[in-house]
Amino acid sequence: MNAFSKTTRSDFKAPGEVGRVPAAPVALHRFAILAAAATLVLVFAGGLVTSTGSAMAVPSWPLDAGRLIPRAWGAGVLFEWGHRAIAGTVSIFTLVLALWVWMAEGRAWVKYTALAAFGLVTVQAVLGGITVLLDLPLGAAVAHAMVGQAFFCLMVAMAMFTSPRWETTAPVARTPGRAALTPLAAAATVIIYVQIVVGAVLRHMHAGLAIPDFPLAFGRLVPPMWSVPIAVNFAHRCGAVVVTAIVLWTVARTLRLYGAALALRRPALGLLVLLAVQIGLGAATVLSRRAVIPTTAHVAVGAAVLAACLVLALRACHLEGASRAAGASARTRAPAPRLDAVARHEVGA
């Protein structure tokens, strides 16, 4: 049989069943994880370019004055050219993943997700070129960061969807009358994404030290003076408070409703740890006067926080949806009480 033969839901074993998962889905899943990890490295490399001010170290695109390999090397050229090299590698990974999914997957929605990922990485490459060719306009630079984060989310989703355990994890039961986890986790994911966008505006406006102290603003809770950079900086700090509140709310609901479900407890606790690290890196960025390492790590860990919340939201949606479907199916199969009564009456007659 072809190694890329189609795999459907019936090919997977339900929990407790004996049997091995087919080799092709496992290999595809591992490659999707590799591609997602490479994308996180790309996010870090992009943050490094911004943190070191190396975005225009190679002022032409896609080549360096017609050369694939730069003639002159310096710290800035190394960061910028390295970012492009990693981006090219991720683009190739995404193309291979999309082709592999189209040959090996039976689920149409997974195929279209893979196709969307390849389309988005293409848009990201074009935006990167525009950013360089137009000498770093704010709109193009922020759009480049926004699309990059959205692309990373799609790659993380692909790593989840291609996992054999995505289809075999048992549905989770929710106590009747309690609010579902899915809407809250989805809202938290959107809020984190918006916070990252505000952070991108902050970075590309070079407003990271517009408020030079932390945790206060010029020694006060609210800045005593205002300008556009100060407003953006303060908005980012307020956004961090909102993100912290909704993440704590989401994690608390997860543990309260599904504390015994490893598939939901693990990303919830991971999200909590990553949030704590991200807050510490934000403080270190200001207190170190935007030192390269904490500033760049702040960008990468922010992406990891977004990914962890996305994983939690997608798993909650999948498992809660499966639980509702199972409940509806059980109700459909159950005989109606009135018909049972009629049947007993007829037997007695």
DOZAPA-133812 format. One record per residue: x, y, z of N, C-alpha, C in turn. Coordinates in steps of 0.2 Angstrom, whole numbers, plus 5000, padded with zeros to 4 digits. Layout:
> n_xx, n_yy, n_zz, ca_xx, ca_yy, ca_zz, c_xx, c_yy, c_zz
> X, Y, Z, X, Y, Z, X, Y, Z
...
! end
This chain:
> n_xx, n_yy, n_zz, ca_xx, ca_yy, ca_zz, c_xx, c_yy, c_zz
> 5004, 4994, 5000, 5000, 5000, 5000, 5004, 5006, 5000
> 5002, 5011, 4997, 5006, 5018, 4996, 5007, 5021, 5003
> 5013, 5023, 5005, 5014, 5026, 5012, 5009, 5032, 5013
> 5007, 5035, 5007, 5003, 5041, 5008, 4996, 5040, 5007
> 4993, 5034, 5008, 4986, 5032, 5007, 4982, 5036, 5011
> 4976, 5037, 5009, 4971, 5041, 5013, 4970, 5038, 5020
> 4969, 5042, 5025, 4968, 5040, 5032, 4961, 5043, 5034
> 4957, 5039, 5036, 4950, 5042, 5038, 4950, 5040, 5046
> 4944, 5043, 5049, 4943, 5042, 5056, 4943, 5035, 5058
> 4940, 5031, 5053, 4939, 5024, 5055, 4946, 5020, 5055
> 4951, 5023, 5053, 4958, 5020, 5053, 4961, 5020, 5060
> 4958, 5025, 5064, 4961, 5026, 5071, 4958, 5021, 5076
> 4961, 5019, 5081, 4958, 5015, 5086, 4956, 5019, 5092
> 4950, 5018, 5094, 4947, 5021, 5100, 4951, 5020, 5106
> 4950, 5024, 5111, 4954, 5023, 5117, 4952, 5016, 5120
> 4957, 5012, 5122, 4956, 5005, 5125, 4956, 5000, 5119
> 4955, 5001, 5113, 4956, 4996, 5108, 4963, 4994, 5107
> 4964, 4988, 5105, 4971, 4986, 5103, 4972, 4987, 5096
> 4978, 4989, 5095, 4980, 4990, 5088, 4985, 4996, 5087
> 4989, 4996, 5082, 4994, 5001, 5081, 4991, 5007, 5076
> 4993, 5013, 5078, 4992, 5018, 5073, 4996, 5017, 5067
> 4992, 5018, 5061, 4996, 5018, 5054, 5002, 5022, 5054
> 5007, 5020, 5051, 5014, 5024, 5051, 5013, 5031, 5048
> 5009, 5031, 5042, 5009, 5038, 5038, 5006, 5043, 5043
> 5001, 5042, 5046, 4998, 5048, 5051, 5004, 5050, 5056
> 5007, 5045, 5059, 5012, 5047, 5064, 5018, 5051, 5061
> 5020, 5049, 5055, 5025, 5053, 5052, 5023, 5060, 5050
> 5017, 5060, 5047, 5014, 5067, 5045, 5014, 5071, 5051
> 5011, 5069, 5057, 5011, 5072, 5063, 5017, 5075, 5066
> 5022, 5071, 5065, 5029, 5073, 5067, 5032, 5078, 5063
> 5031, 5078, 5057, 5033, 5083, 5052, 5029, 5090, 5053
> 5023, 5089, 5055, 5019, 5095, 5057, 5022, 5098, 5063
> 5024, 5094, 5068, 5027, 5097, 5074, 5033, 5101, 5072
> 5037, 5098, 5068, 5044, 5101, 5066, 5042, 5107, 5062
> 5037, 5108, 5058, 5036, 5114, 5055, 5033, 5119, 5059
> 5029, 5117, 5064, 5027, 5122, 5069, 5033, 5125, 5074
> 5037, 5120, 5076, 5043, 5122, 5080, 5048, 5127, 5076
> 5049, 5125, 5069, 5053, 5130, 5065, 5049, 5137, 5064
> 5043, 5137, 5064, 5039, 5143, 5064, 5040, 5147, 5070
> 5041, 5144, 5076, 5042, 5148, 5082, 5049, 5150, 5082
> 5054, 5147, 5079, 5061, 5149, 5078, 5061, 5155, 5074
> 5057, 5155, 5069, 5056, 5161, 5064, 5053, 5167, 5068
> 5048, 5166, 5072, 5046, 5172, 5076, 5051, 5175, 5080
> 5055, 5170, 5083, 5061, 5173, 5087, 5066, 5176, 5083
> 5068, 5174, 5077, 5072, 5177, 5073, 5070, 5184, 5071
> 5063, 5184, 5069, 5060, 5191, 5067, 5061, 5196, 5073
> 5059, 5193, 5079, 5060, 5198, 5085, 5067, 5200, 5086
> 5072, 5196, 5084, 5079, 5197, 5085, 5081, 5203, 5080
> 5078, 5202, 5074, 5080, 5208, 5069, 5077, 5214, 5071
> 5071, 5215, 5074, 5068, 5221, 5077, 5072, 5223, 5083
> 5074, 5219, 5087, 5077, 5221, 5094, 5084, 5224, 5092
> 5087, 5221, 5087, 5094, 5223, 5085, 5094, 5229, 5080
> 5088, 5231, 5078, 5088, 5236, 5073, 5091, 5234, 5066
> 5091, 5228, 5064, 5094, 5225, 5058, 5090, 5224, 5052
> 5084, 5227, 5053, 5079, 5226, 5047, 5081, 5228, 5040
> 5085, 5234, 5040, 5088, 5236, 5034, 5095, 5235, 5033
> 5098, 5230, 5036, 5105, 5228, 5035, 5106, 5225, 5028
> 5100, 5222, 5026, 5101, 5220, 5019, 5095, 5224, 5015
> 5097, 5229, 5012, 5091, 5234, 5010, 5088, 5232, 5003
> 5090, 5226, 5000, 5086, 5224, 4994, 5083, 5217, 4996
> 5078, 5216, 4991, 5074, 5210, 4992, 5072, 5207, 4986
> 5072, 5200, 4985, 5073, 5195, 4989, 5081, 5193, 4990
> 5085, 5196, 4985, 5092, 5195, 4986, 5096, 5201, 4989
> 5102, 5200, 4990, 5106, 5205, 4992, 5110, 5208, 4987
> 5108, 5213, 4983, 5111, 5216, 4978, 5112, 5211, 4972
> 5107, 5207, 4971, 5108, 5202, 4966, 5111, 5195, 4968
> 5114, 5195, 4974, 5117, 5189, 4977, 5113, 5185, 4982
> 5113, 5179, 4981, 5109, 5175, 4986, 5113, 5175, 4993
> 5119, 5175, 4993, 5123, 5175, 4999, 5127, 5182, 4999
> 5126, 5186, 5005, 5128, 5193, 5005, 5136, 5193, 5004
> 5138, 5198, 5001, 5146, 5198, 5000, 5149, 5201, 5007
> 5146, 5205, 5010, 5149, 5208, 5016, 5145, 5205, 5022
> 5148, 5204, 5028, 5144, 5201, 5034, 5146, 5205, 5040
> 5140, 5207, 5043, 5141, 5210, 5049, 5136, 5208, 5054
> 5135, 5210, 5060, 5130, 5207, 5065, 5123, 5208, 5062
> 5122, 5214, 5059, 5115, 5216, 5057, 5114, 5212, 5051
> 5118, 5211, 5046, 5117, 5207, 5040, 5116, 5199, 5042
> 5120, 5197, 5047, 5119, 5190, 5049, 5112, 5189, 5052
> 5109, 5194, 5056, 5102, 5193, 5059, 5097, 5193, 5053
> 5098, 5198, 5049, 5093, 5199, 5044, 5093, 5193, 5039
> 5099, 5192, 5036, 5099, 5186, 5031, 5097, 5180, 5035
> 5099, 5179, 5041, 5097, 5173, 5044, 5089, 5172, 5045
> 5086, 5178, 5046, 5079, 5178, 5047, 5076, 5176, 5040
> 5079, 5178, 5034, 5076, 5176, 5028, 5077, 5169, 5026
> 5083, 5166, 5028, 5085, 5159, 5027, 5080, 5155, 5031
> 5079, 5157, 5037, 5074, 5153, 5041, 5067, 5153, 5038
> 5065, 5159, 5036, 5058, 5160, 5033, 5058, 5156, 5026
> 5063, 5155, 5022, 5063, 5151, 5017, 5062, 5144, 5018
> 5066, 5142, 5024, 5065, 5135, 5026, 5058, 5133, 5028
> 5055, 5138, 5032, 5048, 5137, 5035, 5043, 5137, 5029
> 5044, 5141, 5024, 5040, 5141, 5018, 5040, 5134, 5014
> 5046, 5131, 5014, 5047, 5125, 5011, 5044, 5119, 5015
> 5045, 5120, 5021, 5041, 5115, 5026, 5034, 5115, 5025
> 5031, 5121, 5024, 5024, 5122, 5024, 5021, 5120, 5017
> 5025, 5120, 5012, 5023, 5118, 5005, 5023, 5110, 5006
> 5028, 5107, 5009, 5028, 5100, 5009, 5023, 5097, 5013
> 5021, 5101, 5019, 5016, 5099, 5023, 5009, 5099, 5020
> 5008, 5104, 5016, 5002, 5105, 5012, 5001, 5099, 5007
> 5006, 5098, 5003, 5006, 5092, 4998, 5005, 5086, 5002
> 5008, 5084, 5007, 5008, 5078, 5011, 5001, 5077, 5014
> 4998, 5083, 5016, 4991, 5082, 5019, 4986, 5081, 5013
> 4987, 5084, 5008, 4982, 5083, 5002, 4983, 5076, 5000
> 4988, 5072, 5000, 4989, 5065, 4998, 4987, 5060, 5003
> 4988, 5062, 5010, 4987, 5057, 5015, 4981, 5058, 5019
> 4978, 5064, 5019, 4972, 5065, 5023, 4965, 5064, 5020
> 4961, 5061, 5024, 4954, 5060, 5021, 4949, 5066, 5023
> 4951, 5070, 5028, 4947, 5075, 5031, 4948, 5081, 5027
> 4943, 5084, 5023, 4943, 5089, 5019, 4945, 5096, 5023
> 4942, 5097, 5029, 4944, 5103, 5032, 4951, 5103, 5034
> 4954, 5098, 5036, 4962, 5098, 5037, 4966, 5100, 5031
> 4963, 5097, 5025, 4967, 5099, 5019, 4966, 5106, 5018
> 4960, 5109, 5019, 4960, 5116, 5017, 4963, 5121, 5023
> 4964, 5118, 5029, 4968, 5122, 5034, 4976, 5122, 5032
> 4978, 5116, 5029, 4985, 5116, 5026, 4986, 5121, 5021
> 4981, 5121, 5016, 4981, 5125, 5010, 4981, 5133, 5013
> 4977, 5134, 5018, 4977, 5141, 5021, 4984, 5143, 5024
> 4987, 5138, 5027, 4994, 5139, 5030, 4999, 5141, 5024
> 4999, 5138, 5019, 5003, 5139, 5014, 5002, 5146, 5010
> 4995, 5147, 5010, 4993, 5154, 5007, 4995, 5160, 5012
> 4995, 5158, 5018, 4997, 5164, 5023, 5004, 5165, 5023
> 5008, 5159, 5023, 5016, 5160, 5023, 5018, 5164, 5016
> 5014, 5163, 5011, 5016, 5167, 5005, 5014, 5174, 5006
> 5008, 5176, 5009, 5007, 5183, 5010, 5012, 5186, 5015
> 5014, 5182, 5020, 5019, 5184, 5025, 5026, 5186, 5021
> 5028, 5182, 5016, 5034, 5183, 5013, 5033, 5190, 5009
> 5028, 5190, 5005, 5027, 5197, 5002, 5027, 5203, 5006
> 5024, 5202, 5012, 5024, 5208, 5017, 5031, 5209, 5019
> 5035, 5204, 5020, 5042, 5205, 5022, 5045, 5209, 5017
> 5044, 5207, 5010, 5048, 5211, 5005, 5045, 5218, 5004
> 5039, 5219, 5005, 5036, 5226, 5005, 5039, 5230, 5011
> 5040, 5227, 5016, 5043, 5231, 5022, 5050, 5233, 5021
> 5054, 5229, 5018, 5061, 5231, 5016, 5061, 5236, 5010
> 5057, 5234, 5005, 5058, 5239, 4999, 5055, 5246, 5000
> 5050, 5246, 5005, 5047, 5253, 5006, 5051, 5256, 5013
> 5056, 5253, 5015, 5060, 5256, 5020, 5056, 5256, 5027
> 5053, 5250, 5029, 5050, 5249, 5035, 5044, 5254, 5037
> 5039, 5255, 5032, 5033, 5258, 5034, 5029, 5255, 5040
> 5027, 5259, 5044, 5024, 5256, 5051, 5018, 5251, 5049
> 5014, 5253, 5044, 5008, 5248, 5043, 5010, 5242, 5040
> 5015, 5242, 5035, 5018, 5235, 5033, 5021, 5231, 5038
> 5025, 5234, 5042, 5029, 5231, 5047, 5024, 5227, 5052
> 5019, 5231, 5054, 5014, 5228, 5059, 5010, 5223, 5056
> 5008, 5224, 5049, 5004, 5219, 5046, 5009, 5212, 5045
> 5015, 5213, 5044, 5020, 5207, 5044, 5020, 5204, 5050
> 5020, 5207, 5056, 5020, 5204, 5062, 5013, 5200, 5064
> 5007, 5204, 5062, 5001, 5201, 5063, 5000, 5194, 5059
> 5002, 5194, 5052, 5001, 5188, 5048, 5006, 5183, 5051
> 5012, 5185, 5053, 5016, 5180, 5056, 5013, 5176, 5062
> 5010, 5180, 5066, 5007, 5176, 5072, 5001, 5172, 5070
> 4997, 5174, 5065, 4991, 5170, 5063, 4994, 5164, 5059
> 4999, 5165, 5055, 5002, 5159, 5052, 5005, 5154, 5057
> 5008, 5156, 5063, 5010, 5152, 5068, 5004, 5148, 5071
> 4999, 5152, 5072, 4993, 5148, 5075, 4991, 5143, 5070
> 4991, 5144, 5064, 4989, 5139, 5059, 4993, 5133, 5059
> 5000, 5134, 5060, 5004, 5128, 5060, 5004, 5124, 5067
> 5002, 5128, 5072, 5001, 5124, 5078, 4994, 5120, 5078
> 4989, 5123, 5074, 4983, 5119, 5073, 4984, 5113, 5069
> 4988, 5114, 5064, 4990, 5108, 5060, 4993, 5102, 5063
> 4998, 5104, 5068, 5001, 5099, 5072, 4996, 5096, 5077
> 4991, 5099, 5079, 4986, 5096, 5083, 4981, 5091, 5078
> 4979, 5094, 5073, 4974, 5090, 5069, 4977, 5084, 5066
> 4983, 5084, 5064, 4987, 5078, 5061, 4988, 5073, 5067
> 4987, 5074, 5073, 4989, 5069, 5078, 4984, 5064, 5078
> 4986, 5057, 5079, 4981, 5052, 5079, 4976, 5053, 5085
> 4979, 5056, 5091, 4975, 5057, 5097, 4970, 5062, 5096
> 4970, 5066, 5091, 4965, 5071, 5090, 4958, 5067, 5089
> 4958, 5062, 5086, 4952, 5058, 5084, 4950, 5053, 5090
> 4955, 5051, 5094, 4953, 5045, 5098, 4953, 5048, 5105
> 4954, 5054, 5107, 4953, 5056, 5114, 4946, 5056, 5116
> 4944, 5053, 5122, 4937, 5053, 5124, 4934, 5059, 5125
> 4928, 5060, 5123, 4924, 5067, 5125, 4924, 5068, 5132
> 4924, 5074, 5134, 4923, 5076, 5141, 4916, 5078, 5143
> 4914, 5076, 5149, 4908, 5077, 5151, 4908, 5083, 5156
> 4903, 5088, 5154, 4902, 5094, 5158, 4896, 5094, 5163
> 4897, 5096, 5169, 4891, 5096, 5174, 4886, 5101, 5171
> 4880, 5098, 5170, 4874, 5102, 5168, 4873, 5109, 5172
> 4872, 5114, 5168, 4871, 5120, 5171, 4877, 5125, 5171
> 4883, 5122, 5170, 4889, 5126, 5171, 4891, 5128, 5164
> 4894, 5134, 5164, 4896, 5137, 5157, 4901, 5133, 5154
> 4901, 5133, 5147, 4906, 5129, 5143, 4913, 5133, 5144
> 4918, 5129, 5142, 4925, 5132, 5142, 4926, 5135, 5135
> 4923, 5132, 5130, 4925, 5134, 5123, 4925, 5142, 5122
> 4919, 5145, 5123, 4918, 5152, 5122, 4923, 5156, 5126
> 4925, 5154, 5132, 4929, 5158, 5136, 4937, 5157, 5133
> 4939, 5151, 5132, 4945, 5150, 5129, 4946, 5153, 5122
> 4941, 5153, 5118, 4941, 5157, 5112, 4942, 5164, 5113
> 4938, 5167, 5117, 4939, 5174, 5119, 4946, 5176, 5121
> 4949, 5172, 5126, 4955, 5173, 5128, 4960, 5173, 5122
> 4960, 5168, 5118, 4964, 5168, 5112, 4964, 5174, 5108
> 4958, 5177, 5107, 4957, 5183, 5103, 4961, 5189, 5106
> 4959, 5189, 5113, 4962, 5195, 5117, 4970, 5195, 5117
> 4973, 5189, 5118, 4980, 5188, 5117, 4983, 5190, 5111
> 4979, 5188, 5105, 4981, 5190, 5099, 4981, 5198, 5098
> 4976, 5201, 5100, 4975, 5209, 5100, 4981, 5212, 5104
> 4983, 5209, 5110, 4988, 5211, 5114, 4995, 5211, 5110
> 4996, 5205, 5106, 5002, 5204, 5102, 5002, 5210, 5097
> 4997, 5211, 5094, 4997, 5216, 5089, 4998, 5223, 5091
> 4996, 5225, 5097, 4998, 5231, 5101, 5005, 5231, 5102
> 5008, 5225, 5104, 5015, 5225, 5105, 5019, 5226, 5099
> 5016, 5224, 5093, 5020, 5225, 5087, 5020, 5232, 5085
> 5015, 5235, 5086, 5014, 5243, 5085, 5020, 5246, 5090
> 5020, 5244, 5096, 5024, 5247, 5101, 5032, 5246, 5098
> 5033, 5240, 5096, 5040, 5238, 5094, 5042, 5243, 5088
> 5038, 5243, 5083, 5040, 5246, 5077, 5039, 5254, 5077
> 5036, 5256, 5082, 5036, 5263, 5084, 5042, 5265, 5088
> 5046, 5260, 5090, 5051, 5261, 5095, 5049, 5265, 5101
> 5043, 5262, 5104, 5040, 5265, 5110, 5041, 5261, 5116
> 5045, 5256, 5116, 5046, 5252, 5121, 5048, 5255, 5128
> 5052, 5261, 5127, 5054, 5264, 5133, 5051, 5271, 5134
> 5045, 5272, 5130, 5041, 5278, 5131, 5039, 5279, 5138
> 5038, 5274, 5142, 5037, 5274, 5149, 5043, 5271, 5152
> 5047, 5274, 5155, 5054, 5271, 5156, 5054, 5267, 5163
> 5049, 5267, 5167, 5049, 5263, 5173, 5044, 5258, 5173
> 5044, 5253, 5178, 5040, 5248, 5179, 5040, 5246, 5186
> 5034, 5244, 5189, 5027, 5243, 5185, 5023, 5250, 5185
> 5026, 5255, 5188, 5022, 5262, 5187, 5024, 5265, 5181
> 5020, 5271, 5179, 5021, 5275, 5174, 5023, 5282, 5176
> 5030, 5283, 5175, 5033, 5289, 5178, 5031, 5290, 5185
> 5031, 5284, 5189, 5030, 5285, 5196, 5023, 5285, 5198
> 5018, 5284, 5193, 5011, 5285, 5195, 5007, 5279, 5191
> 5001, 5278, 5193, 4997, 5272, 5190, 4995, 5274, 5183
> 4994, 5281, 5182, 4992, 5283, 5175, 4997, 5289, 5173
> 5000, 5289, 5167, 5005, 5293, 5165, 5003, 5301, 5166
> 5007, 5305, 5169, 5005, 5312, 5170, 5006, 5316, 5163
> 5009, 5313, 5158, 5009, 5317, 5152, 5008, 5312, 5146
> 5006, 5314, 5140, 5004, 5310, 5135, 5007, 5312, 5128
> 5008, 5306, 5124, 5010, 5307, 5117, 5008, 5300, 5114
> 5009, 5300, 5108, 5007, 5294, 5104, 5011, 5288, 5107
> 5017, 5288, 5107, 5021, 5283, 5110, 5019, 5281, 5117
> 5018, 5286, 5121, 5016, 5284, 5128, 5009, 5281, 5128
> 5005, 5283, 5124, 4998, 5280, 5124, 4998, 5273, 5122
> 5002, 5271, 5117, 5003, 5265, 5114, 5006, 5260, 5120
> 5011, 5263, 5123, 5015, 5259, 5128, 5010, 5258, 5134
> 5006, 5263, 5136, 5002, 5262, 5142, 4996, 5257, 5140
> 4994, 5257, 5133, 4989, 5253, 5131, 4991, 5245, 5131
> 4997, 5244, 5130, 5000, 5238, 5130, 5001, 5235, 5137
> 5002, 5240, 5142, 5002, 5238, 5149, 4995, 5236, 5151
> 4991, 5240, 5149, 4984, 5239, 5151, 4981, 5232, 5148
> 4983, 5231, 5142, 4982, 5225, 5139, 4985, 5219, 5143
> 4990, 5220, 5145, 4994, 5214, 5149, 4989, 5212, 5155
> 4986, 5217, 5158, 4982, 5216, 5164, 4976, 5212, 5162
> 4973, 5214, 5156, 4967, 5211, 5154, 4969, 5204, 5152
> 4974, 5203, 5149, 4976, 5196, 5147, 4977, 5192, 5153
> 4980, 5194, 5158, 4982, 5191, 5164, 4975, 5189, 5167
> 4970, 5193, 5168, 4964, 5192, 5171, 4960, 5186, 5167
> 4960, 5187, 5160, 4956, 5182, 5157, 4959, 5175, 5156
> 4966, 5175, 5156, 4969, 5169, 5157, 4968, 5165, 5163
> 4969, 5169, 5169, 4967, 5166, 5175, 4960, 5163, 5176
> 4955, 5167, 5173, 4948, 5165, 5173, 4948, 5158, 5169
> 4951, 5158, 5163, 4951, 5152, 5159, 4954, 5146, 5162
> 4960, 5147, 5165, 4963, 5141, 5168, 4959, 5139, 5174
> 4956, 5144, 5178, 4952, 5142, 5184, 4946, 5138, 5181
> 4943, 5140, 5176, 4937, 5136, 5173, 4939, 5129, 5171
> 4945, 5129, 5167, 4947, 5123, 5165, 4948, 5118, 5171
> 4951, 5120, 5176, 4953, 5115, 5181, 4947, 5113, 5185
> 4942, 5118, 5186, 4936, 5117, 5189, 4931, 5112, 5185
> 4931, 5113, 5179, 4926, 5108, 5175, 4930, 5102, 5173
> 4936, 5102, 5171, 4939, 5097, 5168, 4946, 5095, 5171
> 4947, 5096, 5177, 4953, 5095, 5181, 4956, 5088, 5180
> 4952, 5083, 5178, 4954, 5076, 5178, 4956, 5075, 5170
> 4954, 5079, 5166, 4955, 5078, 5159, 4962, 5080, 5157
> 4967, 5076, 5155, 4974, 5078, 5154, 4974, 5082, 5148
> 4970, 5081, 5143, 4970, 5084, 5136, 4969, 5092, 5137
> 4965, 5093, 5143, 4963, 5100, 5144, 4968, 5103, 5150
> 4969, 5099, 5155, 4973, 5102, 5160, 4980, 5104, 5158
> 4983, 5100, 5154, 4990, 5101, 5152, 4991, 5108, 5149
> 4987, 5109, 5143, 4988, 5116, 5140, 4986, 5122, 5145
> 4981, 5120, 5149, 4979, 5126, 5154, 4985, 5127, 5159
> 4988, 5122, 5161, 4994, 5124, 5166, 5000, 5126, 5162
> 5001, 5124, 5156, 5006, 5127, 5152, 5005, 5134, 5150
> 4999, 5136, 5149, 4997, 5143, 5148, 4999, 5147, 5154
> 4997, 5145, 5160, 4998, 5148, 5166, 5006, 5150, 5167
> 5010, 5144, 5166, 5017, 5145, 5167, 5020, 5150, 5162
> 5018, 5149, 5155, 5020, 5154, 5150, 5018, 5161, 5151
> 5012, 5162, 5154, 5010, 5169, 5156, 5015, 5172, 5161
> 5016, 5168, 5166, 5021, 5171, 5171, 5028, 5172, 5169
> 5030, 5168, 5164, 5037, 5170, 5161, 5036, 5176, 5157
> 5031, 5177, 5153, 5030, 5183, 5149, 5029, 5189, 5153
> 5026, 5189, 5158, 5026, 5195, 5163, 5033, 5197, 5165
> 5036, 5192, 5167, 5043, 5193, 5169, 5048, 5196, 5164
> 5047, 5193, 5158, 5051, 5196, 5152, 5049, 5203, 5150
> 5042, 5204, 5151, 5040, 5211, 5150, 5043, 5216, 5155
> 5044, 5214, 5161, 5047, 5218, 5166, 5054, 5219, 5165
> 5058, 5213, 5163, 5065, 5213, 5161, 5066, 5218, 5155
> 5062, 5218, 5150, 5063, 5222, 5144, 5064, 5229, 5146
> 5059, 5232, 5151, 5059, 5239, 5153, 5065, 5240, 5157
> 5066, 5236, 5162, 5071, 5237, 5167, 5078, 5236, 5164
> 5079, 5232, 5159, 5086, 5232, 5156, 5087, 5237, 5150
> 5082, 5241, 5149, 5082, 5246, 5144, 5082, 5243, 5137
> 5078, 5238, 5137, 5077, 5234, 5130, 5083, 5231, 5128
> 5086, 5227, 5133, 5092, 5222, 5131, 5089, 5217, 5126
> 5094, 5215, 5122, 5091, 5211, 5116, 5088, 5204, 5118
> 5091, 5201, 5123, 5089, 5194, 5124, 5082, 5194, 5128
> 5081, 5198, 5133, 5074, 5198, 5136, 5069, 5201, 5131
> 5071, 5206, 5127, 5066, 5209, 5122, 5064, 5204, 5117
> 5069, 5200, 5114, 5067, 5195, 5109, 5063, 5190, 5112
> 5065, 5187, 5118, 5062, 5182, 5121, 5055, 5184, 5123
> 5053, 5190, 5124, 5047, 5193, 5125, 5042, 5192, 5119
> 5045, 5193, 5113, 5041, 5191, 5107, 5040, 5184, 5106
> 5045, 5180, 5107, 5044, 5173, 5106, 5039, 5169, 5111
> 5040, 5171, 5118, 5036, 5168, 5123, 5028, 5171, 5122
> 5028, 5177, 5120, 5021, 5180, 5118, 5017, 5175, 5113
> 5021, 5173, 5108, 5018, 5169, 5103, 5017, 5162, 5106
> 5021, 5160, 5111, 5020, 5153, 5114, 5013, 5154, 5118
> 5012, 5159, 5122, 5006, 5160, 5126, 5000, 5160, 5121
> 5000, 5163, 5115, 4995, 5163, 5111, 4994, 5156, 5108
> 4999, 5152, 5107, 4998, 5145, 5104, 4995, 5141, 5110
> 4997, 5141, 5116, 4995, 5137, 5121, 4987, 5139, 5122
> 4985, 5145, 5122, 4978, 5147, 5123, 4974, 5144, 5117
> 4977, 5144, 5111, 4974, 5141, 5105, 4973, 5134, 5106
> 4978, 5130, 5108, 4977, 5123, 5109, 4972, 5122, 5114
> 4971, 5125, 5119, 4966, 5124, 5124, 4959, 5125, 5121
> 4958, 5131, 5117, 4952, 5132, 5114, 4950, 5127, 5109
> 4955, 5125, 5105, 4953, 5120, 5100, 4951, 5113, 5103
> 4955, 5111, 5108, 4953, 5105, 5111, 4947, 5105, 5115
> 4945, 5111, 5118, 4939, 5112, 5122, 4933, 5111, 5117
> 4934, 5115, 5111, 4929, 5115, 5106, 4928, 5108, 5103
> 4933, 5104, 5102, 4933, 5097, 5099, 4929, 5092, 5104
> 4932, 5092, 5111, 4930, 5088, 5116, 4923, 5089, 5118
> 4921, 5096, 5119, 4915, 5097, 5122, 4909, 5096, 5116
> 4911, 5098, 5110, 4907, 5096, 5104, 4906, 5089, 5103
> 4911, 5085, 5104, 4910, 5077, 5104, 4905, 5075, 5110
> 4906, 5078, 5116, 4902, 5076, 5121, 4894, 5078, 5120
> 4893, 5084, 5117, 4886, 5086, 5115, 4884, 5081, 5110
> 4888, 5079, 5105, 4885, 5075, 5099, 4884, 5068, 5102
> 4888, 5065, 5107, 4887, 5059, 5110, 4880, 5059, 5114
> 4879, 5064, 5117, 4873, 5065, 5121, 4867, 5065, 5117
> 4867, 5069, 5111, 4862, 5069, 5107, 4860, 5063, 5103
> 4866, 5059, 5102, 4865, 5052, 5099, 4861, 5048, 5104
> 4863, 5048, 5110, 4860, 5043, 5115, 4853, 5045, 5116
> 4851, 5051, 5116, 4844, 5053, 5116, 4840, 5051, 5110
> 4843, 5051, 5105, 4840, 5049, 5098, 4838, 5042, 5099
> 4843, 5038, 5101, 4842, 5030, 5101, 4838, 5028, 5107
> 4837, 5032, 5112, 4832, 5030, 5117, 4825, 5030, 5115
> 4821, 5025, 5117, 4814, 5025, 5115, 4810, 5030, 5118
> 4805, 5033, 5115, 4801, 5038, 5118, 4797, 5034, 5124
> 4796, 5037, 5129, 4792, 5034, 5135, 4785, 5033, 5133
> 4782, 5037, 5129, 4775, 5036, 5127, 4774, 5030, 5123
> 4779, 5028, 5118, 4779, 5023, 5114, 4780, 5016, 5118
> 4784, 5017, 5123, 4785, 5011, 5128, 4779, 5009, 5131
> 4775, 5014, 5133, 4769, 5013, 5137, 4764, 5009, 5132
> 4763, 5012, 5126, 4759, 5009, 5121, 4761, 5002, 5120
> 4767, 5000, 5119, 4770, 4994, 5118, 4768, 4989, 5124
> 4769, 4991, 5130, 4767, 4987, 5136, 4759, 4986, 5136
> 4755, 4991, 5134, 4748, 4990, 5134, 4746, 4985, 5128
> 4749, 4985, 5122, 4748, 4980, 5117, 4750, 4973, 5119
> 4755, 4972, 5123, 4758, 4966, 5125, 4753, 4963, 5130
> 4751, 4967, 5135, 4746, 4965, 5140, 4739, 4963, 5137
> 4737, 4967, 5131, 4731, 4965, 5128, 4731, 4958, 5125
! end
